[in-house]
Amino acid sequence: MSKKNKSQGGFVFSTDPNFRFPEQEESTTTAPNEKQALRIWLQRIKGNKEATVIKGFVGSDADLESLAKQLKNKCAAGGNAKDGEIIIQGDHRDKVLAFLLEKGFSNSKKAGG
């Protein structure tokens, strides 16, 4: 293989002293709870196991992690949060919906079949 076609690892050179990398647009501000349109799904994963998936969260990763931690404690189950989704092991749709409505996420509902 020829080495001349390989990338330089993302290095950018500029002679402009005010050059800055374009910032990635991340939603650092979290929308109010009543404006969040969260949907609660049940998915089957490997080994015919079930997982409750909460989609539609708009906000910072720290707020997503905080909400995920509260939900995992409420359901007494494991899970994770990434890419705007919260995944909780097991079928906890009713508990999750009740908790979200209690916390002020009034636009939350079950989705899917």
KETI-828395 format. One record per residue (C-alpha): residue in one letter; x, y, z; residue number from 1. Coordinates in Angstrom, 1 decimal, decimal comma. Each point is the difference from the previous one (the first is absolute). Last residue first. Layout:
N
vovex | east | north | up | kenu
A | X | Y | Z | NUM
...
***
This chain:
113
vovex | east | north | up | kenu
G | -46,7 | -1,3 | 19,8 | 113
G | 2,2 | 3,0 | 0,0 | 112
A | -0,2 | 3,0 | 2,2 | 111
K | -0,8 | 0,6 | 3,6 | 110
K | -0,5 | 3,6 | 1,0 | 109
S | 1,8 | 3,2 | 1,2 | 108
N | -1,3 | 3,5 | -0,7 | 107
S | -0,5 | 0,7 | 3,7 | 106
F | 3,6 | -0,4 | 1,0 | 105
G | -0,6 | 1,6 | 3,4 | 104
K | 1,9 | -2,3 | 2,3 | 103
E | -3,2 | -1,9 | 0,9 | 102
L | -0,7 | -0,6 | -3,7 | 101
L | 3,5 | -1,3 | -0,4 | 100
F | -0,3 | -2,3 | 3,0 | 99
A | -3,4 | -1,4 | -1,1 | 98
L | 1,3 | -0,6 | -3,5 | 97
V | 3,1 | -1,8 | 1,3 | 96
K | -1,9 | -2,2 | 2,3 | 95
D | -2,5 | -1,0 | -2,7 | 94
R | 2,7 | -0,6 | -2,6 | 93
H | 2,2 | -2,1 | 2,3 | 92
D | 0,6 | -3,1 | -2,3 | 91
G | 3,6 | -1,0 | 0,7 | 90
Q | 3,4 | 1,7 | -0,2 | 89
I | -0,2 | 3,7 | -0,3 | 88
I | 1,2 | 1,9 | -3,1 | 87
I | 0,0 | 3,8 | 0,0 | 86
E | 0,4 | 1,7 | -3,4 | 85
G | 1,4 | 3,4 | -1,0 | 84
D | 3,1 | -1,6 | -1,5 | 83
K | 0,9 | -1,7 | 3,3 | 82
A | -1,5 | -1,2 | 3,2 | 81
N | 0,5 | -3,3 | 1,7 | 80
G | -1,8 | -2,9 | 1,7 | 79
G | -0,4 | -1,9 | 3,2 | 78
A | -3,1 | -0,6 | 2,0 | 77
A | -1,6 | 1,0 | 3,3 | 76
C | -2,8 | 1,8 | -2,0 | 75
K | 0,1 | 3,2 | 2,1 | 74
N | 3,8 | -0,1 | 0,2 | 73
K | 0,4 | -0,6 | -3,7 | 72
L | -2,4 | 2,9 | -0,7 | 71
Q | 2,0 | 2,4 | 2,3 | 70
K | 3,3 | -1,0 | -1,6 | 69
A | -1,4 | 0,5 | -3,5 | 68
L | -1,3 | 3,4 | 0,9 | 67
S | 3,4 | 1,0 | 1,3 | 66
E | 1,8 | -1,5 | -3,0 | 65
L | -2,3 | 2,0 | -2,4 | 64
D | 0,6 | 3,2 | 2,0 | 63
A | 3,8 | -0,5 | -0,3 | 62
D | -0,3 | -0,8 | -3,7 | 61
S | -1,7 | 3,4 | -0,6 | 60
G | -3,4 | 0,4 | -1,4 | 59
V | -2,8 | -1,4 | -2,1 | 58
F | -1,3 | -3,4 | 1,0 | 57
G | -2,0 | -1,7 | -2,8 | 56
K | 0,4 | -3,7 | 0,8 | 55
I | -0,6 | -2,1 | 3,1 | 54
V | 0,8 | -3,7 | -0,6 | 53
T | -1,2 | -2,8 | 2,3 | 52
A | 1,9 | -3,2 | -0,6 | 51
E | -1,1 | -3,5 | -0,5 | 50
K | 2,0 | -3,2 | -0,3 | 49
N | -0,4 | -2,5 | -2,9 | 48
G | 3,7 | -1,0 | 0,2 | 47
K | 1,1 | 3,2 | -1,7 | 46
I | -2,4 | 2,9 | 0,2 | 45
R | -3,8 | 0,5 | 0,0 | 44
Q | -1,1 | 3,5 | 0,1 | 43
L | -2,8 | 1,7 | 2,0 | 42
W | -0,4 | 3,7 | -0,8 | 41
I | -0,7 | 3,1 | 2,1 | 40
R | -0,3 | 3,3 | -1,8 | 39
L | 1,1 | 3,3 | 1,4 | 38
A | -1,2 | 3,3 | -1,4 | 37
Q | 1,7 | 2,5 | 2,2 | 36
K | -1,7 | 3,4 | 0,2 | 35
E | -1,5 | -0,7 | 3,5 | 34
N | 3,4 | -0,9 | 1,3 | 33
P | 1,7 | 3,2 | -1,1 | 32
A | 2,5 | -0,3 | -2,9 | 31
T | 3,5 | -0,7 | 1,1 | 30
T | 2,7 | 2,4 | -1,2 | 29
T | 3,2 | -1,5 | -1,1 | 28
S | -1,4 | -1,2 | -3,3 | 27
E | 3,2 | -0,7 | -1,8 | 26
E | 1,1 | 1,9 | -3,1 | 25
Q | 3,5 | -1,1 | -0,7 | 24
E | 2,3 | 3,0 | 0,0 | 23
P | 1,8 | 0,9 | -3,2 | 22
F | 3,7 | -0,1 | 0,7 | 21
R | 1,5 | 3,5 | 0,6 | 20
F | 2,3 | 2,1 | -2,2 | 19
N | 0,8 | 3,4 | 1,5 | 18
P | 3,7 | -0,1 | -0,8 | 17
D | -0,7 | -0,9 | -3,6 | 16
T | 2,9 | -2,0 | -1,4 | 15
S | -1,9 | -3,2 | 0,2 | 14
F | 0,8 | -3,7 | 0,4 | 13
V | -2,6 | -2,6 | 0,7 | 12
F | 1,0 | -3,5 | 1,2 | 11
G | -2,7 | -2,6 | -0,3 | 10
G | 2,2 | -3,1 | 0,2 | 9
Q | 2,1 | 0,8 | -3,2 | 8
S | -2,2 | -2,3 | -2,1 | 7
K | 1,5 | -2,8 | -2,0 | 6
N | 0,3 | 0,2 | -3,8 | 5
K | 3,8 | 0,4 | -0,1 | 4
K | 0,5 | -3,2 | 2,1 | 3
S | -0,6 | -2,3 | -3,0 | 2
M | -1,1 | -3,5 | 0,8 | 1
***
